[in-house]
Amino acid sequence: MPRILIVEDEDVIRMALRRLLERNDYEVDEAGSVQEAVEQFDLDSYQLLISDLRLPGAPGTELICQTESPVLIMTSYASLKSAVDSMKKGAIDYIAKPFDHDEMIDTVARIISDTESGPATSTANRAGNNASSMGMIGNCKPMQKLYEHIRRVAPTDTTVLVHGETGTGKELVARAIHSQSKRASKAIICVNCAAIPETLIESELFGYEKGAFTGANANRIGLIEAADGGTLFLDEIGELPLEAQARLLRFIQEDEIRRIGAVESSKVDVRLICATHRDLKEMAHNGRFREDLYYRINVMKLELPPLRERGKDILEIAETLLKQRCEALARPLLKFSPKAIQAITTYVWPGNIRELENAVERAVILCEGEEIDNELLDIDLELVDISQIRGRKPERSRSSAVERKENRASRVRSSDPIEDLSLEDYFQRFVLEHQDSMSETELAQKLGVSRKCLWERRQRLGIPRKKSARSGNN
């Protein structure tokens, strides 16, 4: 049974975390400070140390130099900059408080599994190598899965459909597949189907013969023929007109094309990669996309996660973009302030990486000092409607939210002693007990989270914000 040491000075959090880990078959010890942990326990005998960042006496990062065991740092959103710094000091990972139980268990299981398998073969290292070789950034689970699928499908000639929201980097995926294929020495032709006028799309893709139509003064090869021997990437294929879809279908089926105005067809050897942000299956069902074409291109489907679902990858991407923009604009290397880091990691980025890239470039241009503050990023966290952006259904009604709140309040008040509370119950109880006497800012500070995080948790747990006499201070 894996052994874990928890170092946390808050009794409620420490006890709740201990019970959570023990329910998942871990042997757990606990300490309230770094000094207590060092004096009372053999740190190297544990498979993992989970420590709060801010502890009495010495910070949790002091444990890193005291043991060979991996150290997982817990921190609030308000101190994410310190968490990043702790990883630079050697922490295995960090997790933001308040956290979900599933997130904690998944993180613990991953770290212990990677440690037991050894650094040379750990998932994180494999993912990091994959990411660098593919020109992409990030090691979150969805990206690790994506890297593995790219590795498997790249050597084949299988048609690939990349699905993801606008701005997630679908062209990067296509280029990664091409660079690892046997066609890497040939060209990859990228076509944005939405950017070509409907009247020109067929001639652009298939080419034309001299005299085929007014203005066709010479023969011209199309983009498909130009990709012969290499890869053709059709971005936003959902915008392709139905007539062009029919001609594209024959190219996929027969590996041949016929220029506009030509009598004979010619064979081509092209690997096809398509991308879209739309639901092509639904479009096919509604007659807006050919069903036979959909099944032809949907051989290997790769899902590209939106930026908001990539966890700690967001900050790594932001810092990489910051370095690139500073170099491109001939600026000394800048850094993000703690408030900027909080904004970057809590904002949902509806425009994904493209929006993040624009925000970073704007901030670099406007920054007059050595540090980029959140105001330069121009992110309005207070006005973001999480439920709409993530496609969640809004709450049914105010009355149902109030009922949920009362039920939870009753359950928390009648619960077992403090050590039986989960972290989520602790959050609920604290808010319900103090929201009449504290402002939102004070509540957030006491819980060690941002106002944005507090608001999100209120919405998810059905604890509406009360209108009190102190609301003017909120």
C-alpha positions as CSV (number, residue, x, y, z in Angstrom):
1,M,0.0,0.0,0.0
2,P,1.6,3.3,-1.1
3,R,2.5,5.7,1.8
4,I,1.7,9.4,1.7
5,L,2.6,12.1,4.2
6,I,0.4,15.2,4.4
7,V,1.9,18.4,5.7
8,E,-0.9,20.9,6.3
9,D,-1.5,23.3,9.3
10,E,-5.3,23.6,8.7
11,D,-6.9,20.8,10.7
12,V,-10.1,20.6,8.7
13,I,-8.2,20.3,5.3
14,R,-5.6,17.9,6.7
15,M,-8.2,15.6,8.2
16,A,-10.5,15.7,5.2
17,L,-7.6,15.0,2.8
18,R,-6.4,12.1,5.0
19,R,-9.9,10.5,4.9
20,L,-10.1,10.9,1.2
21,L,-6.7,9.2,0.6
22,E,-7.4,6.4,3.0
23,R,-10.7,5.7,1.3
24,N,-8.7,5.2,-1.9
25,D,-6.3,2.7,-0.3
26,Y,-3.4,4.9,0.7
27,E,-1.6,4.7,4.0
28,V,-1.4,8.2,5.4
29,D,0.5,10.1,8.0
30,E,0.2,13.8,8.8
31,A,2.2,16.7,10.1
32,G,1.3,20.4,10.8
33,S,4.6,21.9,9.7
34,V,7.9,21.2,7.9
35,Q,9.7,21.0,11.2
36,E,7.3,18.4,12.6
37,A,7.5,16.4,9.4
38,V,11.3,16.4,9.4
39,E,11.6,15.5,13.1
40,Q,9.0,12.8,13.4
41,F,9.0,11.0,10.1
42,D,11.5,9.4,7.7
43,L,10.6,11.4,4.6
44,D,12.3,9.1,2.1
45,S,10.0,6.2,3.2
46,Y,7.0,7.8,1.6
47,Q,6.0,7.4,-2.1
48,L,4.6,11.0,-2.0
49,L,4.6,14.1,0.2
50,I,1.6,16.5,-0.1
51,S,2.4,19.8,1.5
52,D,0.7,23.2,1.7
53,L,2.8,26.0,0.4
54,R,2.3,28.4,3.2
55,L,3.1,26.8,6.6
56,P,4.2,28.1,10.0
57,G,7.9,28.4,10.3
58,A,9.0,27.4,6.8
59,P,7.2,27.0,3.4
60,G,6.4,23.6,2.1
61,T,9.1,23.9,-0.6
62,E,11.7,23.4,2.2
63,L,10.7,19.7,2.1
64,I,12.1,19.3,-1.4
65,C,15.7,19.5,-0.3
66,Q,15.0,17.2,2.7
67,T,13.9,14.1,0.7
68,E,14.2,12.2,-2.4
69,S,10.5,11.5,-2.5
70,P,8.3,13.6,-4.8
71,V,6.6,16.6,-3.2
72,L,3.2,17.8,-4.4
73,I,2.5,21.4,-3.4
74,M,-1.0,22.6,-2.5
75,T,-1.7,26.3,-3.0
76,S,-4.5,28.8,-3.6
77,Y,-5.1,30.5,-6.9
78,A,-3.9,33.8,-5.3
79,S,-0.4,32.3,-5.0
80,L,0.0,30.5,-8.3
81,K,3.2,32.3,-9.1
82,S,4.7,30.8,-5.9
83,A,3.5,27.4,-7.0
84,V,5.2,27.8,-10.4
85,D,8.4,28.9,-8.6
86,S,8.1,25.8,-6.3
87,M,8.2,23.5,-9.4
88,K,11.3,25.2,-10.5
89,K,12.8,24.3,-7.1
90,G,12.0,20.7,-7.7
91,A,8.3,20.1,-6.7
92,I,6.8,17.2,-8.8
93,D,3.6,19.2,-9.4
94,Y,1.2,21.6,-7.8
95,I,-2.6,21.6,-7.2
96,A,-4.8,24.6,-6.6
97,K,-7.1,24.9,-3.6
98,P,-10.0,24.3,-3.2
99,F,-9.7,21.2,-5.3
100,D,-12.1,18.5,-6.3
101,H,-11.6,15.0,-4.8
102,D,-11.3,13.4,-8.3
103,E,-8.6,15.9,-9.3
104,M,-6.6,15.1,-6.2
105,I,-6.9,11.4,-6.5
106,D,-6.0,11.4,-10.2
107,T,-3.0,13.6,-9.5
108,V,-1.7,11.4,-6.7
109,A,-2.2,8.2,-8.7
110,R,-0.4,9.7,-11.7
111,I,2.6,10.9,-9.6
112,I,3.0,7.6,-7.8
113,S,2.6,5.6,-11.0
114,D,5.2,7.7,-12.8
115,T,7.6,7.5,-9.9
116,E,7.4,3.7,-9.7
117,S,7.9,3.3,-13.4
118,G,11.1,5.5,-13.2
119,P,11.9,8.9,-14.7
120,A,13.1,7.5,-18.0
121,T,9.7,6.0,-18.9
122,S,7.4,8.2,-16.9
123,T,4.3,9.5,-18.7
124,A,5.2,13.1,-18.1
125,N,8.6,12.7,-19.7
126,R,7.2,10.8,-22.6
127,A,4.5,13.5,-23.1
128,G,7.1,16.2,-22.8
129,N,9.3,14.6,-25.5
130,N,6.2,14.1,-27.7
131,A,5.2,17.7,-27.3
132,S,8.6,19.1,-28.2
133,S,8.9,16.9,-31.2
134,M,5.5,17.9,-32.5
135,G,5.9,21.6,-31.9
136,M,3.2,21.7,-29.3
137,I,3.1,22.5,-25.6
138,G,1.4,20.8,-22.7
139,N,1.3,17.5,-20.8
140,C,-2.4,17.4,-19.6
141,K,-4.2,14.1,-20.1
142,P,-6.1,15.1,-23.2
143,M,-2.9,16.3,-24.8
144,Q,-1.1,13.1,-23.9
145,K,-3.8,11.1,-25.5
146,L,-3.6,13.3,-28.6
147,Y,0.2,12.8,-28.8
148,E,-0.2,9.1,-28.6
149,H,-2.9,9.1,-31.4
150,I,-0.7,11.3,-33.6
151,R,2.3,8.9,-33.1
152,R,0.2,5.9,-34.1
153,V,-1.6,7.4,-37.1
154,A,1.2,9.5,-38.6
155,P,3.1,6.6,-40.3
156,T,0.0,5.5,-42.1
157,D,-1.9,7.0,-45.0
158,T,-5.2,7.0,-43.1
159,T,-7.4,10.0,-43.5
160,V,-7.6,12.1,-40.3
161,L,-10.3,14.4,-39.0
162,V,-9.2,16.9,-36.4
163,H,-12.0,18.3,-34.3
164,G,-11.6,21.3,-32.0
165,E,-12.8,24.8,-31.2
166,T,-11.6,27.8,-33.2
167,G,-8.1,28.8,-32.1
168,T,-7.0,25.5,-30.5
169,G,-4.2,24.8,-33.0
170,K,-5.7,22.3,-35.5
171,E,-3.1,23.2,-38.1
172,L,-0.3,22.4,-35.7
173,V,-1.8,18.9,-35.3
174,A,-1.9,18.5,-39.1
175,R,1.7,19.6,-39.4
176,A,2.8,17.2,-36.6
177,I,1.1,14.3,-38.4
178,H,2.8,15.3,-41.7
179,S,6.3,15.7,-40.1
180,Q,6.2,12.2,-38.6
181,S,4.9,10.5,-41.7
182,K,6.8,9.0,-44.6
183,R,5.7,12.0,-46.6
184,A,7.7,14.5,-44.4
185,S,10.1,15.3,-47.2
186,K,7.2,16.4,-49.5
187,A,5.0,19.4,-49.2
188,I,2.0,19.9,-46.9
189,I,-0.6,22.2,-48.6
190,C,-2.9,24.0,-46.1
191,V,-6.2,25.2,-47.4
192,N,-8.8,27.2,-45.3
193,C,-12.1,26.3,-47.0
194,A,-13.9,29.2,-45.3
195,A,-11.5,31.7,-46.8
196,I,-12.0,30.8,-50.5
197,P,-15.1,32.2,-52.3
198,E,-17.7,29.6,-53.1
199,T,-17.4,30.4,-56.9
200,L,-13.6,29.7,-56.8
201,I,-13.3,26.8,-54.4
202,E,-13.5,24.0,-57.1
203,S,-11.0,25.7,-59.4
204,E,-8.6,26.3,-56.5
205,L,-8.8,22.7,-55.4
206,F,-8.9,20.8,-58.7
207,G,-7.4,23.3,-61.2
208,Y,-8.6,24.0,-64.7
209,E,-7.8,23.7,-68.3
210,K,-7.2,26.7,-70.7
211,G,-10.5,28.0,-72.0
212,A,-12.6,26.2,-69.4
213,F,-14.3,29.5,-68.5
214,T,-13.9,33.2,-69.1
215,G,-10.5,34.3,-67.9
216,A,-8.9,30.8,-68.0
217,N,-6.0,31.8,-70.3
218,A,-3.7,29.0,-69.3
219,N,-3.7,25.6,-67.7
220,R,-3.4,25.7,-63.9
221,I,-3.0,22.8,-61.4
222,G,-5.1,22.8,-58.3
223,L,-4.1,22.6,-54.7
224,I,-4.8,18.8,-54.5
225,E,-2.5,18.2,-57.5
226,A,0.2,20.5,-55.9
227,A,0.1,18.2,-52.8
228,D,0.9,15.1,-54.9
229,G,3.2,12.9,-52.9
230,G,2.6,14.9,-49.8
231,T,-0.3,16.0,-47.5
232,L,-3.4,18.1,-48.1
233,F,-4.8,19.8,-45.0
234,L,-8.4,21.1,-45.5
235,D,-9.2,23.4,-42.6
236,E,-12.8,24.2,-41.8
237,I,-14.1,21.5,-44.2
238,G,-17.6,22.1,-42.8
239,E,-17.7,25.3,-44.9
240,L,-17.1,23.5,-48.2
241,P,-20.1,23.8,-50.6
242,L,-22.0,20.7,-51.4
243,E,-21.0,20.6,-55.1
244,A,-17.3,20.8,-54.1
245,Q,-17.9,18.0,-51.5
246,A,-19.1,15.7,-54.3
247,R,-16.0,16.2,-56.3
248,L,-13.8,15.8,-53.2
249,L,-15.6,12.5,-52.4
250,R,-14.4,11.1,-55.8
251,F,-10.9,12.2,-55.1
252,I,-10.9,10.3,-51.8
253,Q,-12.5,7.2,-53.3
254,E,-10.5,6.9,-56.5
255,D,-7.3,8.8,-55.8
256,E,-7.8,10.8,-58.9
257,I,-8.9,14.3,-59.9
258,R,-10.2,16.0,-63.1
259,R,-9.5,19.6,-63.8
260,I,-12.3,21.9,-64.7
261,G,-12.7,21.7,-68.5
262,A,-10.6,18.6,-68.8
263,V,-11.8,15.3,-70.4
264,E,-9.6,12.8,-68.6
265,S,-8.8,12.3,-65.0
266,S,-5.3,12.0,-63.5
267,K,-4.1,9.9,-60.6
268,V,-2.7,11.7,-57.5
269,D,-1.0,10.3,-54.3
270,V,-2.2,12.6,-51.5
271,R,-2.7,12.0,-47.7
272,L,-5.8,14.0,-46.6
273,I,-6.2,15.6,-43.2
274,C,-9.4,17.6,-42.5
275,A,-10.3,19.9,-39.6
276,T,-13.4,21.5,-38.3
277,H,-15.0,23.2,-35.3
278,R,-18.5,22.1,-36.3
279,D,-20.4,18.9,-35.5
280,L,-20.2,17.3,-39.0
281,K,-22.4,14.4,-38.0
282,E,-25.3,16.7,-37.1
283,M,-24.7,18.7,-40.2
284,A,-24.9,15.5,-42.3
285,H,-28.1,14.6,-40.5
286,N,-29.6,18.0,-41.4
287,G,-28.4,17.8,-45.0
288,R,-25.8,20.5,-44.7
289,F,-22.9,18.1,-45.2
290,R,-22.7,15.0,-47.4
291,E,-23.2,11.9,-45.2
292,D,-21.0,9.8,-47.5
293,L,-18.2,12.3,-47.3
294,Y,-18.5,12.5,-43.5
295,Y,-17.9,8.8,-43.2
296,R,-15.1,8.9,-45.7
297,I,-13.1,11.5,-43.7
298,N,-14.0,10.3,-40.3
299,V,-11.6,7.4,-40.3
300,M,-9.4,8.6,-37.5
301,K,-10.8,11.4,-35.4
302,L,-8.5,13.4,-33.1
303,E,-10.0,15.6,-30.4
304,L,-8.1,18.8,-29.6
305,P,-9.1,20.1,-26.1
306,P,-10.1,23.7,-25.6
307,L,-7.6,25.8,-23.7
308,R,-9.9,26.1,-20.6
309,E,-9.7,22.3,-20.1
310,R,-5.9,22.1,-20.3
311,G,-5.2,22.9,-16.6
312,K,-1.6,23.9,-15.9
313,D,-0.8,23.8,-19.6
314,I,-2.3,27.3,-19.9
315,L,0.4,29.0,-17.9
316,E,3.2,27.1,-19.7
317,I,1.7,28.1,-23.1
318,A,1.4,31.7,-21.9
319,E,5.0,31.9,-20.7
320,T,6.2,30.4,-24.0
321,L,4.2,32.9,-26.0
322,L,5.6,35.7,-23.8
323,K,9.1,34.7,-24.5
324,Q,8.4,34.5,-28.2
325,R,6.7,37.9,-28.3
326,C,9.5,39.5,-26.4
327,E,12.1,38.2,-28.8
328,A,10.0,39.2,-31.9
329,L,9.4,42.7,-30.6
330,A,13.0,43.1,-29.4
331,R,12.0,43.6,-25.8
332,P,13.9,42.4,-22.7
333,L,12.3,39.2,-21.3
334,L,9.3,40.2,-19.2
335,K,7.4,38.2,-16.6
336,F,3.8,37.9,-15.4
337,S,2.8,39.3,-12.1
338,P,0.9,37.1,-9.6
339,K,-2.4,38.8,-10.5
340,A,-1.7,38.2,-14.2
341,I,-1.1,34.6,-13.5
342,Q,-4.3,34.4,-11.6
343,A,-6.2,36.0,-14.5
344,I,-4.6,33.7,-17.1
345,T,-5.3,30.5,-15.2
346,T,-8.9,31.4,-14.1
347,Y,-10.2,33.0,-17.4
348,V,-11.9,30.5,-19.7
349,W,-10.4,31.7,-23.0
350,P,-13.3,31.3,-25.5
351,G,-10.9,32.2,-28.3
352,N,-8.5,29.6,-27.0
353,I,-4.7,29.9,-27.8
354,R,-5.3,32.5,-30.5
355,E,-7.0,34.8,-28.0
356,L,-4.2,34.1,-25.4
357,E,-1.6,34.9,-28.0
358,N,-3.2,38.2,-28.9
359,A,-3.6,39.1,-25.2
360,V,0.1,38.4,-24.6
361,E,1.3,40.4,-27.6
362,R,-0.9,43.4,-26.6
363,A,0.5,43.2,-23.1
364,V,4.1,43.1,-24.3
365,I,3.6,46.2,-26.5
366,L,1.9,48.2,-23.7
367,C,4.1,47.1,-20.8
368,E,6.5,49.8,-19.6
369,G,8.2,48.0,-16.8
370,E,9.6,44.5,-16.3
371,E,6.4,42.8,-15.2
372,I,3.0,42.4,-16.9
373,D,0.0,43.0,-14.7
374,N,-3.5,41.6,-15.3
375,E,-4.8,44.9,-16.5
376,L,-2.5,44.8,-19.6
377,L,-4.0,41.5,-20.5
378,D,-7.4,43.2,-20.7
379,I,-9.3,40.2,-19.3
380,D,-12.6,41.0,-17.6
381,L,-13.0,38.1,-15.2
382,E,-16.0,39.5,-13.4
383,L,-18.1,39.6,-16.6
384,V,-17.4,36.0,-17.8
385,D,-20.4,33.7,-17.9
386,I,-18.8,30.3,-17.3
387,S,-22.0,28.4,-17.9
388,Q,-22.6,29.9,-21.4
389,I,-19.0,29.6,-22.6
390,R,-18.7,26.0,-21.5
391,G,-22.1,25.1,-23.0
392,R,-23.6,24.2,-19.6
393,K,-27.3,24.6,-19.0
394,P,-28.2,27.5,-16.7
395,E,-29.8,26.9,-13.3
396,R,-33.4,25.9,-13.6
397,S,-34.7,28.6,-11.3
398,R,-33.8,30.7,-8.3
399,S,-36.1,28.7,-6.1
400,S,-34.4,25.4,-7.0
401,A,-31.0,26.9,-6.3
402,V,-32.3,28.1,-2.9
403,E,-33.7,24.6,-2.2
404,R,-30.3,23.1,-3.0
405,K,-28.6,25.6,-0.7
406,E,-31.0,24.8,2.2
407,N,-30.6,21.1,1.7
408,R,-26.8,21.4,1.7
409,A,-26.9,23.7,4.7
410,S,-29.0,21.2,6.6
411,R,-26.7,18.4,5.7
412,V,-23.6,20.3,6.7
413,R,-25.1,21.4,10.0
414,S,-26.2,17.9,10.9
415,S,-23.0,16.2,9.6
416,D,-20.6,14.2,11.7
417,P,-17.6,16.0,13.4
418,I,-15.2,18.2,11.5
419,E,-12.9,15.3,10.6
420,D,-15.8,13.7,8.6
421,L,-16.2,16.8,6.4
422,S,-15.0,16.7,2.8
423,L,-13.2,19.8,1.4
424,E,-16.4,20.7,-0.5
425,D,-18.5,20.4,2.7
426,Y,-16.0,22.6,4.5
427,F,-16.3,25.2,1.7
428,Q,-20.1,25.2,1.9
429,R,-20.2,25.4,5.7
430,F,-17.7,28.2,5.9
431,V,-19.6,30.3,3.3
432,L,-23.0,29.7,4.8
433,E,-21.7,30.6,8.3
434,H,-19.8,33.7,7.4
435,Q,-21.5,35.2,4.3
436,D,-23.7,37.5,6.4
437,S,-20.8,39.0,8.2
438,M,-18.1,39.0,5.5
439,S,-17.8,40.6,2.1
440,E,-17.0,38.5,-0.9
441,T,-13.4,39.7,-0.9
442,E,-13.0,38.7,2.8
443,L,-14.6,35.3,2.2
444,A,-12.2,34.7,-0.7
445,Q,-9.2,35.7,1.3
446,K,-10.1,33.5,4.2
447,L,-10.7,30.5,1.9
448,G,-7.4,31.2,0.1
449,V,-9.1,31.6,-3.4
450,S,-9.8,34.3,-5.8
451,R,-13.2,36.1,-6.0
452,K,-13.7,34.5,-9.4
453,C,-13.1,31.0,-7.9
454,L,-15.5,31.8,-5.1
455,W,-18.2,32.9,-7.5
456,E,-17.7,29.8,-9.7
457,R,-18.1,27.5,-6.6
458,R,-21.2,29.4,-5.5
459,Q,-22.8,28.7,-8.9
460,R,-21.8,25.1,-9.0
461,L,-22.9,24.3,-5.5
462,G,-26.1,26.3,-5.6
463,I,-25.2,28.8,-2.9
464,P,-26.5,32.1,-4.2
465,R,-24.9,35.3,-3.0
466,K,-27.0,37.0,-0.3
467,K,-27.9,40.7,-0.5
468,S,-26.7,42.0,2.8
469,A,-26.0,45.3,4.4
470,R,-22.4,44.9,3.4
471,S,-23.1,44.3,-0.2
472,G,-21.8,47.7,-1.1
473,N,-18.3,46.5,0.0
474,N,-18.4,43.5,-2.3
